[in-house]
Amino acid sequence: MDTYRRLVLLFIAGQRTELENLRASYELNVDEYNLLLEEIDWRELSILPEDDRRIEEI
């Protein structure tokens, strides 16, 4: 499971990078960006070990 988790987290990191690139090039509006970011966040939470799962408001 550790290998799977590590690979998925690498994939998620790539998604975050690409999402930031799309935002920086104005290919996404704020609502689209936030929706996609939320989906990535939930995917990341679902793959993390239970002890590492937490949601923090900033």
N, C-alpha and C positions, 0 to 999 in steps of 0.2 A: 504494500500500500504506500510505503514511503516514496518509491520511485514514481508511482502514478501521481501522488500528491505533488511531488516536486515538478513533474512535467506539466501538470495542469496549472500550477502556480506560475511557471515560466510562460505558458500560453496566455494566462491572464495578464501578466506583466506586459507582454507584447500587445495585447488588446488595449491596455491603458495607454501605452506609447502611441499607438495608432490613433486612438481617440483624441489624445492631446494634439497630435499633428493635424487632424481634421478640424479641431476647434481653432487652432492657431492660423489655419489657412481659410477660416471663415466658411468652411463647407458644411458646418452644422450650426443651427441656431441654439440658443441657450436651453430651450426646452428639450430638443433632441439630444444635446450633450448630457444634460442631467438625467434623462431617461436611460440612456445607454450606460452612463456611469453607475447608476443604481443597479442595473442588471449585472454589471461586472462585479460590483460590491457584493451582491447576494451570491453570485457564483463563487466568489472567493470565500465568503463565510461558510458556504456549504462544504467546501473541500478542506477547510482548516480543521485540525484536531479540536475536539470539543473544548479542551482547556484554553485554547487560543481564540475562541469565538467570543466576540464582544462588539457591541455597537456603542459608539461614543458620539455624543452630539458636540459640535464645536461652534 
